[in-house]
Amino acid sequence: MRIAGKHVNVGLIVASLIIAVGLTLVVWGLNSADTSQAKTLPANIESIDPVRSAVGVPAQTRVFVDLAAGYTGVLIVDGVELPVVNIDSIGKPKAGEQVVLPPETIYEPGNATLTYTPTAGAPIEKFAEGQHTATVIYWKVTESRAQASTFTWTFQVF
């Protein structure tokens, strides 16, 4: 095709337009991504799992809270306060041995994390189908639970 006396490659123009539209859609998608968890978590909670209002969570999923450095806490799931054990109190295994974790919430002070995994013999052995409510009560390790804050969220098990 000739425009104003010059040869124009129509295929190249169409390909360029398709690429431009594709890049525009990618940028739009990244800008409209849902980062609501990060925006709605309290300042001293870095992440939670399952995320708020999660749907289709497996029955054996863990409940995990990553607190800011220097914080500790407890988990309450469906109204049951789960016992907490500090991973440092479990002891180090001998060479070749595996660590057997108790069926409780595991607190890792180095990472300031609380992790509860449903298992046989635990207060909650698995999550039944339906909605569940998790609450973390957290406070600075240099303070007492009397100065604690709370955060609650829900998730849906399939």
Secondary structure, DSSP 8 states (H G I E B T S, - for coil): -EETTEE--HHHHHHHHHHHHHHHHHHHHHHT---HHHHHS-TTEEEEES-TTEEEE-TT--EEEEE-TTEEEEEEETTEEE-EEEGGGS----TT------SSEEEETTTTEEEE---TTSSSSS--SEEEEEEEEEEETTS-GGG-EEEEEEEEE-
